[in-house]
Structures are given as structure tokens and as C-alpha cells.
Amino acid sequence: MSGLKGFFAVDNDSSVFKFTIDTTKIVAGATDGSQLSDRFVLPFLNSAGVYVKSFTLKVSDGRPDVFVTTANYATYRTIIFSAPGIYTITLIGSAYGVSFKGTQTPDKSKLISVERLDPSFTLLDQAFWLCANCEFNVPYMVVNNMDRTFNGIKKFGSNVDLSKYYVSKAPMAFLTFSGTLTSVFQGFFLSLTNASQYLKQLTLTGIPKIIIIAPNLTNVTELLAQSNYRGILEIRSNVLSNISYLNRFTTNPPSMGLVDIRNVTTATDFITSAMSTANVNATLT
């Protein structure tokens, strides 16, 4: 965990969320304010979505810092700029949830980069849902919830190695990613019970082996569906029971010789395309 200490020693603040926006990336035809190029709605919900708590809001346009709480959030949740452009926003404090998933936070298209996200942000369910212009540049983070957290983002930056993210507290990994990946979460998923569609439809470039070590994992339905992953898949679980559609519509699916299937009870169409001779032999072995 030495890398964790080094990363979070950037400053002494209790929690930091730092991100960059481009207000010119509007949503044409919208009527919720996201079509306006001089503003940005903060992704911390409320006005019935809740979240928030308290934090200091810093904006790179030179305005004074503001201390925001659940009580006054309505006043500050929409930031209006003097001119359209690119701005950095930093939140310091005890807010604990980020969400671009609902109608309360319409400006997902304006998010272009995330530079820092500290582990106190534990509510990340669908946090960056369909932020299609966002490049995720956080080099290390603690992932407490992988339920569609990154689904639909533009890409991970070249400084990001997902195998170094700390993920042992994540209970599920439903539709976590989208697009092309050069690395995936590796290591001990101590709480993971459901990895349904975890890597579905991804282009998994240059990843020779995917390892999921999750003693409580029961469900890997459509884990690699439509991904055309051709590396080595290893799943270590004591209770894996459902591998249905595991490799659905994936050509030349990977060897399953390192997948513990002793307790599997449901395996509907877990392979729907021809497997190479080498992978068949490795699976049988």
C-alpha cells in the first residue's frame, strides 16, 4: 500500500475530487441547461437525489472559494462562467458521492478529464455513466463500487494502469467499462459476488491474461460476451455457479483451463463460437 500513501500525500486535505470541464461541449436540443455553454452543473446530486455533505469548491476562473453544504448546495450547484471555455474544478472536503447518471446532473458531455478522486468517495454507482468525452487520468484509486462506474467514458489516460487500482471492497462489477482497454482490474476482489457483463463488448488490447481472484464470486454471466478476447482467463472462486453466455459471440474464445468450474450449475451457451485446438486442449487439461 506504499503507492497508496504516496498518491494521497499530494496535499493534506481530507478528500479531493479534481476534474476538468469544457463548457463548449453542449448537448444540442436539450432543455435542462446542458445546451448552454456558459455553465456547468456539479455532479453531486441533490434536489431529491441527495448525496453532498460539505466541501470547499475551487474553480480555476479566479472566483473566491466557496464552502458548500447540503443546506446551500442549491445556490452553488450550477456554476456560471463569464465566458465558455475549459476550466478545472476542485472539491475538497467530505462529499462522498459522484453521479452523472441522473437528470439532476445533465452536463456529462462537458466532463473532459478526471485527475483525482480520493477513496472517501464511496458512492460511485454509475458515477461517470456515459461521460463520452471524459478521459480518466487518476493513476491510483480505491474502487468501492464497480457497478457501471466507468461505463461509456472516452478512455483511460496513458498514466492509468487499472491493475494497480485497489478493488477488494467492490461487491459487483456489472457493466463496468466501455470501449478499448489496455489493462483491467487484477488481484483480490474479496467482496465481488457478481461480475456479470464485466468486460462485455470491450476491445481488450494487449492484455495477455485476465485474473479474477474472488472467493465469493458466483455469477460471470456474459463476462466476455462480444469482446473477442483471445488471452488467458483465470477465475478463482470457491462458489462459482453461473457461467452462462460467458464467451457469447466471442470468436476463438480463451482457454478456460484456469476457471474453477467444479461448482457450476448453470452454463447455458457459455461458449457459442469455435474454440481453437490449443485452447480446447488447455481447457481440458
C-alpha positions in Angstrom: 0.0 0.0 0.0 3.0 2.3 -0.2 1.8 3.6 -3.6 -1.5 4.5 -2.0 0.3 6.6 0.6 2.3 8.3 -2.0 -0.6 9.2 -4.2 -2.7 10.6 -1.4 0.1 12.7 0.0 -0.3 15.3 -2.7 -1.9 17.6 -0.1 -3.2 17.4 3.5 -6.9 17.9 2.7 -9.3 15.2 3.8 -10.6 14.4 0.4 -10.1 15.8 -3.1 -12.0 15.4 -6.4 -10.3 17.3 -9.2 -11.7 17.4 -12.7 -11.7 19.4 -15.9 -14.6 20.6 -18.0 -15.1 22.1 -21.4 -18.3 24.1 -21.3 -18.5 24.3 -25.1 -19.4 20.6 -25.3 -23.1 21.3 -25.1 -26.0 18.9 -25.7 -27.8 20.3 -28.7 -31.6 20.5 -28.4 -31.5 19.9 -24.6 -33.8 22.0 -22.4 -32.2 21.2 -19.0 -29.4 23.8 -19.2 -26.8 21.4 -20.7 -27.3 23.2 -24.0 -25.8 26.4 -22.5 -22.1 26.9 -23.0 -21.5 29.2 -20.0 -22.3 26.9 -17.2 -21.8 23.5 -15.5 -24.0 21.6 -13.1 -22.0 19.9 -10.3 -22.4 16.0 -10.3 -23.1 15.7 -6.5 -26.9 15.3 -6.8 -29.5 16.8 -4.6 -32.7 18.3 -5.3 -34.1 15.0 -4.3 -31.2 12.9 -5.5 -29.4 13.6 -2.2 -25.6 12.9 -1.6 -23.5 16.1 -0.9 -22.3 16.8 2.7 -19.8 19.6 2.9 -16.8 20.7 0.8 -14.8 23.7 -0.4 -15.4 24.4 -4.0 -12.4 25.8 -6.0 -12.8 27.0 -9.6 -9.9 27.9 -11.9 -11.5 31.1 -13.2 -10.3 33.1 -10.2 -13.5 33.4 -8.3 -13.4 33.1 -4.4 -13.5 29.7 -2.9 -16.9 28.7 -1.5 -17.8 26.4 1.3 -20.8 24.3 0.2 -23.1 22.2 2.4 -26.2 20.2 1.8 -28.1 23.2 3.0 -26.8 25.7 0.5 -26.0 23.4 -2.4 -28.9 24.6 -4.5 -27.3 28.0 -4.6 -23.9 26.8 -5.9 -24.6 23.6 -7.8 -24.8 25.4 -11.2 -21.5 27.3 -11.9 -22.0 30.1 -14.4 -18.8 31.4 -16.2 -18.2 34.7 -17.8 -17.1 33.0 -21.0 -17.3 29.5 -22.4 -14.1 27.5 -22.1 -12.0 24.9 -20.3 -11.9 25.1 -16.5 -10.6 23.0 -13.6 -12.8 22.4 -10.6 -11.5 21.0 -7.3 -13.7 19.8 -4.5 -12.1 19.5 -1.0 -14.0 18.1 1.9 -16.3 15.3 2.9 -18.6 14.9 -0.1 -18.9 11.1 -0.7 -20.8 10.5 -3.9 -20.3 11.4 -7.5 -23.0 10.8 -10.1 -23.6 11.7 -13.7 -26.3 9.1 -14.1 -29.5 11.1 -13.5 -31.4 14.1 -14.7 -30.1 16.1 -11.7 -26.6 16.2 -13.3 -27.1 16.8 -17.0 -23.6 18.1 -18.0 -21.9 14.7 -18.5 -20.8 15.8 -22.0 -18.8 18.7 -20.6 -16.6 16.5 -18.4 -13.3 16.0 -20.3 -10.9 14.8 -17.6 -10.7 13.5 -14.1 -7.3 14.0 -12.4 -8.0 12.9 -8.8 -10.7 11.0 -6.9 -9.9 10.1 -3.3 -11.2 6.9 -1.6 -13.7 8.7 0.7 -16.0 9.0 -2.4 -17.6 5.6 -1.8 -20.8 6.1 -3.7 -19.7 5.6 -7.3 -22.6 3.6 -8.7 -22.8 4.7 -12.4 -20.6 7.7 -11.4 -19.3 8.5 -14.9 -22.2 6.9 -16.8 -21.9 7.8 -20.5 -19.4 10.7 -20.0 -18.4 10.2 -23.6 -15.8 13.0 -23.7 -14.1 12.0 -20.4 -10.5 10.8 -20.1 -9.9 9.2 -16.7 -6.4 10.2 -15.6 -6.5 9.1 -11.9 -3.3 7.0 -11.6 -4.4 5.2 -8.4 -7.7 4.9 -6.6 -9.7 2.7 -4.3 -12.7 1.3 -6.1 -15.6 0.6 -3.7 -18.3 0.0 -6.3 -17.8 -1.1 -9.9 -21.4 -1.0 -10.9 -21.2 0.8 -14.2 -18.8 3.3 -12.6 -16.8 3.9 -15.9 -19.4 2.7 -18.4 -19.2 4.9 -21.5 -16.2 7.1 -20.7 -14.0 8.1 -23.6 -10.9 6.3 -22.4 -8.4 5.8 -19.6 -5.2 8.0 -19.8 -1.8 6.6 -20.6 -0.8 7.0 -17.0 -3.5 4.7 -15.8 -2.8 1.0 -15.1 -6.1 -0.5 -13.8 -4.3 -3.5 -12.4 -2.9 -1.2 -9.7 -6.4 0.0 -8.6 -7.4 -1.3 -5.1 -10.6 -3.2 -5.7 -11.0 -5.6 -2.8 -14.1 -3.9 -1.4 -16.1 -3.8 -4.6 -19.2 -6.1 -4.3 -20.0 -6.2 -8.0 -18.7 -5.3 -11.5 -21.8 -5.0 -13.6 -21.2 -3.3 -17.0 -18.1 -1.5 -15.6 -16.4 -0.5 -18.8 -16.9 0.6 -22.4 -14.6 0.9 -25.3 -10.9 -0.1 -25.6 -8.8 -1.2 -22.6 -5.1 -1.8 -22.3 -5.4 -3.1 -18.7 -8.1 -4.3 -16.4 -8.5 -4.7 -12.7 -6.4 -7.5 -11.4 -5.9 -9.1 -8.0 -8.1 -9.9 -5.0 -11.8 -9.0 -5.3 -12.6 -10.0 -1.8 -16.2 -8.9 -1.9 -17.0 -9.5 -5.5 -20.1 -11.7 -6.0 -21.3 -10.6 -9.4 -19.1 -10.0 -12.5 -22.0 -10.0 -15.0 -21.0 -8.3 -18.3 -17.9 -7.0 -16.6 -15.9 -7.0 -19.9 -18.7 -7.2 -22.4 -18.1 -5.7 -25.8 -14.7 -4.4 -24.9 -11.7 -4.3 -27.2 -9.1 -5.8 -24.9 -5.9 -4.7 -26.5 -2.6 -6.2 -25.4 -3.9 -8.0 -22.3 -2.3 -11.5 -22.3 -4.1 -12.7 -19.1 -7.1 -11.7 -17.0 -7.1 -12.8 -13.4 -10.2 -12.6 -11.2 -9.5 -13.8 -7.6 -12.8 -13.6 -5.8 -13.7 -16.3 -3.3 -17.4 -15.2 -3.2 -17.9 -14.8 -6.9 -21.0 -16.7 -8.1 -22.0 -15.1 -11.4 -19.9 -14.4 -14.5 -22.8 -14.2 -17.0 -21.7 -12.6 -20.3 -18.3 -11.8 -18.7 -16.5 -11.7 -22.0 -19.5 -11.5 -24.4 -18.7 -9.9 -27.7 -15.2 -9.0 -26.5 -13.3 -11.3 -28.8 -10.7 -11.7 -26.0 -8.1 -14.2 -27.0 -5.8 -14.2 -24.0 -5.9 -16.4 -20.9 -8.8 -16.2 -18.5 -8.3 -17.2 -14.8 -11.1 -17.2 -12.3 -10.5 -18.3 -8.7 -13.7 -18.7 -6.8 -14.9 -21.3 -4.3 -18.6 -20.8 -5.2 -18.8 -20.0 -9.0 -22.1 -21.4 -10.1 -23.3 -19.5 -13.2 -21.1 -19.2 -16.3 -23.9 -18.8 -18.8 -23.0 -16.9 -22.0 -19.5 -16.3 -20.6 -18.0 -16.0 -24.1 -21.2 -15.3 -26.0 -20.4 -14.2 -29.6 -16.7 -14.1 -28.9 -14.7 -15.7 -31.7 -11.9 -18.0 -30.7 -12.7 -17.8 -27.0 -9.9 -18.1 -24.5 -8.8 -21.2 -22.6 -10.9 -22.0 -19.5 -8.3 -24.3 -18.1 -7.8 -21.8 -15.2 -11.5 -21.3 -14.4 -12.7 -23.3 -11.4 -16.0 -24.8 -12.6 -16.4 -27.5 -10.1 -19.5 -25.9 -8.5 -21.1 -24.6 -11.7 -24.8 -25.5 -12.0 -25.8 -23.1 -14.9 -23.7 -23.0 -18.1 -26.2 -22.1 -20.9 -24.3 -21.3 -24.1 -21.1 -20.4 -22.2 -19.3 -20.9 -25.5 -21.1 -20.1 -28.7 -18.1 -19.9 -31.1 -15.5 -22.5 -32.1 -12.5 -22.6 -29.7 -9.0 -23.1 -31.1 -7.4 -26.6 -30.7 -4.8 -25.1 -28.3 -7.5 -23.6 -26.1 -9.6 -26.7 -26.1 -6.5 -28.7 -25.0 -5.7 -26.2 -22.3 -9.3 -26.2 -21.1 -9.5 -30.0 -20.9 -6.2 -30.1 -19.1 
